[in-house]
């Protein structure tokens, strides 16, 4: 049996609809926090023009490796262990990054580290897509998100739903500009940013 997430099964279709456009001109995608691997397999199968690189922390690797080995297409690379706070990241340069339901699990220090290290692995013109719940102007988009945030913070005070403005500031700080904010099912968003082709990267 592979590790399984019901949420991944529910949201993979709507996310794919956004990523088909966001990653249309990309060739290689770095996924941060691949978890069960359900997204990685589904998106790699649906977008065979992309070399898809799944990653996660050490505790998620056994299940992730198993799913990729048994279900992954040829364009889905072997998973790589990655902790966003421990550079250098041992991954190839990419022209797209995807992460889902990760920012509210990470501490803010880890979120900052994620953005700080992106320039070392991205090419000019790269795309960044982030899926998950966000607050806007300090307000939740639903009562269920407010309850979810309360649960997250009770479990781990360093976690919690992030403010869109703070995340966008991190993205802009490394040269990204917001391209789209897609409203998704279950009170989530998919945010899409792009680096200019002239962007000077590390």
Secondary structure by P-SEA (a helix, b strand, c coil): cccccaaaaacaaaaaaaaaaaaccccbbbbcccccaaaaaaaaaaccccbbbbbbcccccaaaaaaaacccccccccbbbbcccccccccccccbbbbccccccccaaaaaaaaaacccccccbbbbbbbcccccccccccaaaaaaaaaaaaaccccccccaaaaaaaaaaacccccbbbbbccbbbbbbbbbccccccc
